[in-house]
Amino acid sequence: MKYPPNSGGDPTFSRQELAAIIGNRPPSVRELHDRIRDFSTRFPRLCRLTKAGKSRLGNELELLSVSGGPYEIFVIGDPHNDEPVGRATAFALAHQVVTRAELRADVTWHILASSDPDGAMLNDRWVTANATPTWDSYFRGLYRAALADQPEWTFPCPGFNAPLPETQTMMSIIDGFKPGLFEVVSLHNCMAGGAFYITPNKDARLVDLLARTAGRWRFTVGSTSIDTVGLESAGPGVYVLDPADRSVPGAAATDRRPCGASSIQYAHRHGGLGIAPEVPMWRTRPQVLPARKRAEALDRAAETLHDVLDRIRRYQVRASPFGPAVNDTLAIISGVTAWLRQNPDEPSPHDSPFKLSARAAGMLLRDIDIQLEAERHPVLLEERDRLDRELTAWLRGAEEEFRPVAVSIAQAVGFQLDTIVSSMRLFTGA
């Protein structure tokens, strides 16, 4: 692969430059690893590629380090396995820090381009389908692991100390940093809405940083995601996690497996800065819907999904990652519904009824497909057809309501890359 020259100077990288580096879609997990290895081979004097650990299924967790100054920045791609923008950002960042000496003057970089390769591979179907993903391909090809199966959410915290192997790898990397001299950036993307930051560091400078980076890349500021429900705001678009709390959406639900803290909370407790820059994959038409209406929509969807599950339960004979994920999503629906009813006057996420319902339905279809490989039982076939029709209707209704337009991968990566470089300059004084 040939790499274009860098324009240098300004942190506002052009879309054209980024498109030449990353292409027109995020890489698959295998493509990402091939690119990172190729890149480290081309720049051996600057790059060090180490096997930092292994995933639960035995995939290598490879850490790309680029030596520089005393301040250390640890960048995490695939913090959630259905959020591929970050892995494209991770590769673009590697290119920038190798080709721009000023980015190494004060900082040593550590890039874990995929922190959950096992789960991310289960999303490759929609990620690689085409350059402009549709909601249909997204929800029918999606896998969003249960929280307890997400490395990003099993860092130790009060009442929880069962980190997954991938989490232990990230912990060992963070534990090697000096307090006050490091930063952890966890690269997230949301489905729709604006650009925003989640952080345990209540620092007013992040509000201005977000306003500038979002403005340069033409994103609105603020969240319509369930991820920020109930979080304190430090200013427009900056949401503050309790450094010690689990702070997981829907945590009030009683039928969920336990999970822990996040990478950025762990970084904060060890004396570092933690930022999760979120960027949307689609722009949508703003919607105003009372919390009561959202709760009712979630109730109707949950009833449909539970009914399908009840009918097929005795035929779910094959182990599948989608079963636990569906149950966890239903628990999130329960928690969000309760929150909406308890807080009828609070701003509520406009996409939560559709997003959560479609996520659960798409994964349940994938689980049924796995069960059908064992036995093509009439009940499974009937319920699959029924659920497929429901999901199709939900998708058509949502597309008409929200009018989604895909954000280009270069624009999404540009915002995250700008955030990383600008935060580095802000907190190092570079």
N, C-alpha and C positions, 0 to 999 in steps of 0.2 A: 504494500500500500504506500502511495506517495503522500507526503504531508506538505500542505501549503506553507509558505513563509508567513510569519506573524506580522501584523501591522504595527505592533508595539505601542507603548505609551499609555493610551487611555483604556480603562477597564471596560468601556462599552465596546465590546467586540461586535463586529458586524454580523448580520445574519448570513451573508454570503460566505464569510470566513468560516463560521461555524458549520454551515451546511457542507462545505468542502471537507471538513474534518469528520463529521458524524454521519453524513448522508441525510436521507429524508425520513428516517424512522429510527427509533431506538434499536440497538443491536439485540439479537437474541443472547441468551447467556453464553452459549458456545462461541458465537461471533465476538462477544465482548472479551472472553478469555483469550481468543486467538489474537485479537487486536492488541490487548495489553502485553501479551508475550512478545509479539512482533515489535511493539514500540520499545519495550525494555531492551530487546536485542539490538535495535538500531542506535540506542543511546546508552551504551553500557557504562560509560564513565560517570553518568549522572544518575542512572536508575538502578535500583536494587529490587528485584522481585523475589519475595520470600514466601514460603508456604507457612502461613500463620496458623493454620488449623484445618479441620475437616468438618464438613456438614454432617448431619445425621445420616445421610445416605452415602457418605464417603466422598463427596465432591470436595476438591481442594478450595480452601479460602486463601486466595493469593493477595498479598499486600504489596503494592507498588510504593516504594519510598524514593523520594528525590531529595538529596541532602542540600542543606543551605544553612540558614541562621539558627539561632537558639530557640525561637518561638516555633512550636510544633502545631500543625493543623492536621487533624484526622478527619477524612471525608468518607462518608458511608453511603454507598449505593444500594438500592433494593432494600431499604429498611422495612418496607412492606412489599410483599412479593407481587402485588398487582400494580406497582408504581414504577414503571420502567424509565421515566424521564431521567431519574438520578444516575442510572448507569451510563446514559449518553453524556450527562454532565461530567461524570467521573472521568471518562475517556477524554473529553474536550479539555478538562482541567489538566490532565497529564500532559497533553500537548502544549498547553500554555506555559506551565511551569518549567518545562524542559527548554522551550524555545525563547523564553523571556528571562534573562538573567536577573532582572530587577525583582522578579517574584521570588527568587531564591535568596536574595541578599539578607533578609531577616528571618526567613522561615524555612523549616524542613517540613516537607509534605509527606503524608501517608494516605494512600488511597486504597480503600477496600471497595472495589468497583461493584461487587455483588456480595452482600452479607447473608443472603438467603437463596443460594442458587437452586436448592431443591424445589422450593415453592415458586420461584420465578420461572423455572422451566415449564411449570404447568400453565403459565400465561403466554407462552411463546406463540400459541395458536392465533391469538388476536393481535399480539404485538407485531408479528411478522406478516400478517395477512395482507396489509397494504399500507401505503404511506399516510393515508387519511382514514384512521379507524372510525367505524360507525358505532353507534350505541348497540346495534344488533350484534356485530362481531365481538364487541367488548363484553357484553353481558353473557353471551353464549360461550365465550372462551375464557371467562374469568375464573380465577381461583384466589380467594382471600382467606388465608388460614385463620383458624380460631386463634384468639389472642394468646392463649397459652402455648400455641405452636409457632408464634412469631418471635424470632430472636430479638427484635426491637423492644418487645414488651416482657422480657424475662430477666431484666437486670435486678439484682437484689434490692430490697427495700424492707422497711419494717413489716413483718408478717409474711414475707416471702423470700425464700433463698433456694430456688431451684432453677438456676440459669441453664438454658439449652447449650449444647456444645458451641454453636455459633456465637452465642452471647458470651460464653467464657473466653472465646478467642478475642472478641472486642474488649472485654474487661482487661485481659492481659496487656493489650496494646495501650489502653488508657492508663493502666496502673504504672506503665513505664514513663509517663510524662511527669514533668516537674510542676507542682501546683503553681498557678499564676502564670504559667508560660505555655499554655496550650488551649486549643479550641477544638470542639467536635462539631462537625456540620453533618447533619443527617438529612439526606436529600429526598424529600417527599414530593408527591404530586397528588392533587385532589381531582375529582372528576370535573367539577365546574365551579364557577364563582370567580373570586378575585385572588390575587396573590397575598400571602400573609406569612407571618413568622410565628412559630411556637417556641418558647424558650423558658427555662427556669430562672434566667437572669433578668431581673427587673431593671433594665438599663434603658433610660429614655433615649439614648443615642440610637438605639435600634429602630425607633419610630421614624426618625429622619432618614436612616439608612434605607428602610423599606420604601418610604415615599420616593426617594431618589431612584432606587433601582427599579421599582415598579413603573415609575414615570418614564424612565429611559426605554423600557421594553413594552410600554403601552398596555399595562395591566391595571385594572382597577384594584384598589386596596380594600381588603376585608374578606371575611369568611362567611360562607353560607353552608359550611360543613358541620357535620355532627362532631367532628374532632374538637371543636372549640366550645361546645355546649357547656355552660357553667364555668368557663375559665375567666379569670380576671384579665382585664385589658390594660396594658401599659400605655396605650395610645392607639390611634387608628391602625388596625391590622396586626398588632403585636399582642399575642395572648400568652399569659404566664402560667406555666405549670408549677404546682407546689413541688419544690425540690425533693421532698421525701415521700410524697403521696403517690399512689398508683395513678390517679387522675385519668382513668380510662373511660371513654364514652360508654354509657349504659352500665356503669359499675354497680348500680343499685339492684340489678337483676340478681335473683337468688340462685339460678340454676346454671351458673357459669363456672368453669374450672378456674382456679386461681391463677393470676398472672402478676407480674411485678412492675418495676419502673422501666423507663426508657433510657437510651444511650445518653441523651442530653441531660437527663436528671443525674445519671451516674457521673457524667463529666463535671457537673456543677458541684456535686458533693465531694469531688476530688480536687476542687480548686480551679476548675477550668470554665471556659465559656461554652455554652451549648446552644446551638441554633438549628431549628428545622425549618428551612424555607420551603413553603408549599406553593405550587404553581398549578393552575388548572390545565386540563387536557382539552376542554371545550369551553367556548363562550356560549352563554345561554341568555335568553330573554328574561329579565327580572320578573319575579312572580311575588305577588302578595297574597298569602293564604293564612287565615287565622290558625293559631295553634290547635284549636279544637278540630278544625277540618283536617289538619295533618294527622292528628291522633286517630281520627276516624278512618282515614285512608290506610294507615298502618294496621289498624285492627282488622279491616276487611282483607288485606293482603295476608296477614298472619293467619287468619281463619282458613283461607284457601290453602296456604302452605302446610299448616298442621293437618288439614284434612287429607291432603295427598300423602303426607308422611304416615298418617295412621293407616291408610289403605295399603301402603307398600311395605310397611315395617317388617312383616314376616318373610318378605322376599328379599330383604337386604342381607344377603349371605356373604357377599364379598367385601373384604376390607377396602376402604376407599378414603382418601384424604378429604373428600367432599362432604361426607356425612357429618363429621365433627364441625366442619366449617359452616354448614347449613344450620346446625343446632346453635352454634355460637351467634350467627347472624340473627336468628330468631330471638335469642336472649337480648341482643342489642336492640332489636325492634321493641321488645317488651320494656327495656329500660328507657328508651327514647320516648315511647308512648306515655309512660308514667311521668317523665319529666315534662312533656308538653302539657299534660293535664294539670300538673302541679304548678306550672308557670305559664298560664295562658296569656299573660301580657308581655312576656319576654320575647325578644327577637328569636325566631326559630329558623333552623336551616331549611331553605326552600326546597332542596332536592331530597331530603331525607326519606319521605314516604316512598317515592319512586326508586331511589338508588338502593335502599336497603331491601325493598321487596324484589326488585329485579336481580340484585346480587344473589339473594337466597334462591330464587327460582332458577337462575342460570346454573348455579352449582348443583342444585338438586337434579336438574336434567342430566348433568354430567355424571352424577352418582347413579342415576337410573340406568344410563347407558352402560356403566360398568356392571351393574347387576344383570342387565340383559345379556351380557357376554356369558354369564353362567347359565341362565335359563330365560328363554323368551316367553315368560309367563304372560297370559292374557291380561292379568291385572296390571303388571308393569307396563305393558304396551298401551293399555287404556289410559292409565294415569299419566304416562309420558305425553300422549297426545293431548290430554286435557290441560296439562301444565304448559305445554308448548303453546297452545292457543291462548292461555292466560297471559303468558309472557309476551307474545306477539301483540296482544291488545294493549298491555301496559306500555310497550315500547312505542307503538303508534300514537297512543295518547300523549305520552311524554314528549315525543319528538314534535308533535303539533303544538304542545303547550310551551316547551322551552326553546324550540328552534335551534338546536345545537350546531355550532360551527367549530370544527377542530382547530386547535392552536398548532401552529407549525412547531416541529421539534426544535428547530433552531431558535425560535423565539423563547420557548420554555427553557431551554438550556441556557440561553443568554441571560435570562433573569437570575437563574441559580448561580451561574458562573460569576456574574457581576456581584451578586451578594457575597460570594466567597472571597473574591479579591478585594472588594470594598471593605468588608469586615476585617480582613487581614490588615489593610492599611489603617483602618480606624483604631484597632486595638494594639497595633505595634508602633503606630506613629510613622510608618514608612511613607 
